[in-house]
Amino acid sequence: MKKSASWDSLLERDWGDTWDSLPDAPGWDARAKTAQITLRLPRTVLSRIKRVAARRSLPYHALARSWIAKGLREPELRSTIPESDEPLTEQLNIKLDHVLLDDLKARAHEQRYPYHRLAREWIETALVQEEGDLGLDQAAAQRPSLMELMVLLLHSSNARGEDVVRGITRLQKLLFVVEQKLLPSTDFYAYNFGPFDEEVNKTAEALRLAGFVRGGHPASAEPLSFAAMIAVVVEKAGPGVPLDHEPRKDFALTEVGHERAERLRKSGLAYERLAAYVAAIRQEYDKDDLVERIYAEYPQYAENSLIREKVARRAKRRGKR
């Protein structure tokens, strides 16, 4: 009863004078909690940022944001890195709180510098320092990835003018030759049917799921047929199957994939040359005698092959023609 009476008295009281004596409410800030800046970076720089982030077990966007904050804390931090001729083809979106963004703009204004460029210089300077601390080689990050090589290979055509690569075995072998010609080291190893790298299969599937490549076995809600299940079992039993029993999957770029390949090719002079070199290798090797030629040129990768004798007989028959 006592509490009820107290509430009733509060309701009956005239609060008009008290209301007028209250201070004004603070102004409404319509800004969102975070803002976003978009930086244009060279492809190799973005690749290096991701590599450092992976070593630090951090999201690369968060790592880049921390480097901008570091630049604000260290006023003397300025880039001593010579400007690269590599075009700014990649986009890095970084979310900042408004205080950090305002401080960045104020610092850039003081130095009469575009704030996007200042943020990019801080990131690149911190990146070099981090790579030194981690003992990472910059040159290794600048080598083309398997995914880039696959995209450029499928963007080219063979001597018959076909851009389709017919079968995972052929795709494996062509990428093996490309890596042997270009890179000082390779992850391919001798296995049941010659040189093999499981990453080729994974990369092809990743490109298919991303919509860049058509080919392979699309996902389906329907149960697999008995023949399809046997094909999967055969494939999983070892990398590759005999050429005349392969459940063949043809691989080719989609329209989006070709657009991506063109963007990659035009991203710099190095990629222009790389695309031309990959195309020349495909013209030379993507023929009926691909497997026989690889076994002859790289015999160490044929040592564990289950079809080595068969390939040798076929090569002998070709020689008699």
N, C-alpha and C positions, 0 to 999 in steps of 0.2 A: 504493500500500500504506500509505503514511504517513497519508493522509487517511482511509482506511478504518479504520485502527487508532484514530485520533482519535475518529471517530464511535462506534466500539464502546465506547470508554471513557466517553463521555457517556451512552450507554444503560445502562451497568452501574452508573453512579454513583447513590447514594441522594440524591434531591433533597428529601426530606421537610422537613428543617430550613430549607432555603432558601425553600421555598414558604411556610412560616409567617412568615417575616420580610418578605415582600413587602407593600407598602401595599395597603389595600383599594381595590377598583375604584370609580370614581365612580358615583354613583347613576344609574339609567337614566331618561332623560327621554323620556316617552312622547309628548310633543307633536310634532305634525307640524312640518315646516320652516316652513310659512307658515300664517297664519290669514286669515280673511275677515271683513270687516265689510260690512254692507249699509246704505246710506244712502238715505233717501227724499228726493227732490228735486222741485221744480217742473219741469214739462216744459220751460219756456223756459230754465231754468238748465242742464239737461242738454244742450239744443240748443246753448247758447253754449259749453259745455265742449268739445263735439265740434268746433265751428267753430274754436276756438282750437287744439285739438290738430291739426286738419287743417293750419292755417297753420304750426304748429311741426313738422309731419311726425312726430308722436308718437302712439302709442296713447293714447286719452283716459283709460283706466284708469290707465296709468302716469303721466300728467300729474297726475291727481287725487291719486295717491299721493305724488308729489313735493311737492304743495302741503301735504299733511298733515305731511310731514317738515319743510317750511319753517316751519310753525306751531310745531313743537317747537323749532326752532332759534332762533325769534324770540319770546320769551315775551311781548313787548309787543303782538304781533299780535292784535288783537281786532276783530271786525266792527263797522263803523260803518254798515252797510247796514240800512235800515229793513226790518222783517219784512214779507214779501209776503203778500197775501191769496190768492195762487194756491195751490191745494192741492198737497200733496206726492204726486203721482200716479206719478212715475217712480222706478225702482229703479236704484241704482248699486252694484255689487258690487266691492269693492277688496280685493286680496290684500296683506297686510302681513306682514313677518317678526315674530316674537313680541316681539323687543326693541322695535320701533317701536310695536306694539300696547300693550305693557305701559307704555311711556312715555306714550302717549296717555291711557290710563286713569288713570295716576298724576297727570298734569297736570289732567285733568278732575276728579279727586277733590280736588285742592288747591283748585280754583276752585269746588268744589261745583256741578258742571255735568255734565249727561249727556254722555258722551264722543262719542256719535253726533252730538249737536247741535254740540259743539265742533269736530269734524272738518268738519261741513257749513259752519260759519261760516268756518273757515280756507279752505276750498275756494272759497266765494263771494267772500271778500275778495281772495284771490290771483287769482281769475277777473277781477274788475274791474280789477286792476292790469295783468294781461296784455292785456286788451282795450284799455286805454289805451296800452300800449307798442306794440301792433300797429295802433292807429288803427281799431279795429273799432267799428261802431255797434251798440249793444245793441238798438235798435229794429228793425234789419234782421233780427236773429236771432229776434225775437219774432213776425215775420210768419208766417202759416200757410204750410206747404210745399205743393208741388204734390201730393204724396202725400196729405196731410191733406185738401186740397180734393177730390181724387178720391174718397177714402173717404166723405166727407160727401155728395158729390153722388150716389154710388151708394146711399147709405143713405136718400136721399129718393126721391120718386116724382113722375111727371109728372101732368098734369091727368087722364089716364085711369087713374091709380092704378098705373102700372107702374114698378117700380124698375129694370128692365132698360134699359140704353142700347143701342140697336140700331145697332151699327157704330162703327168707330174714327173715321169722319168726324164722326158726331154727337157722340161723346165729345170729340173735339178742339174742336168748335165750342162745346159747352156750357161746357167749362173755359175757353175763350177769353173767353166772356161773363162768367163768374164773376170771372176775373182783371181784366178791364176795369172791372168794377163795384167791385172791392175794393182793388186795388193801384195805387200810383202809377206803377209801371213793369211791363212784361211782356216775356217772351222770345219771344212769338209774333211772327211776321213774315209778310209777304205772300208766298205761294208759289203753286204750280200750281192749287190748289183753294181758295184763300182763306187765312185765318189758320192758321198751323201752328207747332207746337213739337215737335221730335223727342222731348223729355223726356216728353211725354204717352205716347207709345208705350212708351218704356223703363219709365216708372213703372207703367203697366198690366201690363206683363210681369213686373216685379218683384213686384207685388202678387199676380199669378197664381201665380208660383213660391213665394211665401210662404204660399199657401193662403187668401188673403183674397178673391181674385176668381176667379170662373169665367168663362171666355171666352178669346178669342184662339186660337192654335194650340198645343195641348199638345204637349210633346216626345214623339217616338215613335222606337222603334228600327227601324221599318219604313221602307223607301225611299219618298219622296214620289211620288204619282201624277203623271202629266203635267199634269193640270189644276191640282194643288196647286203644282207647280213654276212654272207660268205665273202663278198668282195671286201667288206670292212675288216673281217677277220684276217684275210690274206694280207691286206695292206698293213694292219697293225702287227702282224707277225714279223715283219722286217721292212726296212726302207726300200720300197720298190718291189716289183714283181717281174717275172720274165716278160719280155717285150710282146710276145704273142699272146699273153694271158692277162695283160694289164687291164683292169677296169678303168678305161681311159677317161680322164677328165681334161677337157680342153680349156685353155685359159686365154682370155683376151680382155683388154681394157674396155670398160663402158665409156660412154660419151663423157661422163664426169671424170673418169680415169684419164682419158686422153687430154682433157683440159688441165688436169693436175700435172700431167707429164710435161705439157707445154710450158706451164708456169715454172716448173722446176728447171726445164731446159733453158728458159730465158732469164733465170735468176742470177746468172753471172757467166763470164767467159769460161770459167772452169767447167761449168755444167754444159755449156754449149759443146765444148771439146769432149767431155765425157759421153754425152748423148751420141755424138758422131762416132766415137770409138766403139761404144756398145753396139751401135747399128752395124758397124763394119764387121765386128766379131760375129754377129748373128748372120750376116750375109755369107760369111765364110764357113761357119760351122753348122748352121741349121739346115742340114741336108740328111739324106737317107743313111749315110755312113757315119752319123754323129757318134754313136757308141763305139764302133770299131776304131774310129780315129782317136777318141779319148783314151781307149785302152792301149793304143799304140804309142801315143805321145806321153801318157802318164801311167806307165805300167804299175807303179807302186800303189795306185789307187784301184787296180784290178786284182790285187793279190787275193782278196777274200771273196771274189765274185763267184756266185753259183752258176753263172752262165758264161764264164770265160772261154771254155772250149767251144761252146756254141757260137760265140762272137768271133772266135778265131776261124772257125769253119766258114762262117758267112763272109768274113773278110777275104778268105782264100778264094771263095767262089767269085766275089766281086773282082778280084785281081785277074781271074782267068777270062773275064768278059772282054 
